[in-house]
Amino acid sequence: MGTKWFTGGVVAAPRGRIQFDFTFNRIRYRPSIKRPPSEANLRRARERLEAIKQQISLGTFTCTLSSTSTRKPLI
């Protein structure tokens, strides 16, 4: 899939999904969203991930369960 350095923590996942990869409270989260992994969608996902990382660093991020496709809380 590629290294985090190259992908920015966002990769194209199987079945037309985009997967995020980040750490929150020492737990690794890899939620996915159902969007076709086009260049534009991957770019938007990277921008969203940067906003999430900024919220984590400020202490304002909260995980909420918003998808049944993952067992861990999703963004």
Rosetta blueprint (number, residue, H / E / L):
1 M L
2 G L
3 T L
4 K H
5 W H
6 F H
7 T H
8 G L
9 G L
10 V E
11 V E
12 A E
13 A E
14 P L
15 R L
16 G L
17 R E
18 I E
19 Q E
20 F E
21 D L
22 F E
23 T E
24 F E
25 N L
26 R L
27 I E
28 R E
29 Y E
30 R L
31 P L
32 S E
33 I E
34 K L
35 R L
36 P L
37 P L
38 S L
39 E H
40 A H
41 N H
42 L H
43 R H
44 R H
45 A H
46 R H
47 E H
48 R H
49 L H
50 E H
51 A H
52 I H
53 K H
54 Q H
55 Q H
56 I H
57 S H
58 L H
59 G L
60 T L
61 F L
62 T L
63 C L
64 T E
65 L L
66 S L
67 S L
68 T L
69 S L
70 T L
71 R L
72 K L
73 P L
74 L E
75 I L
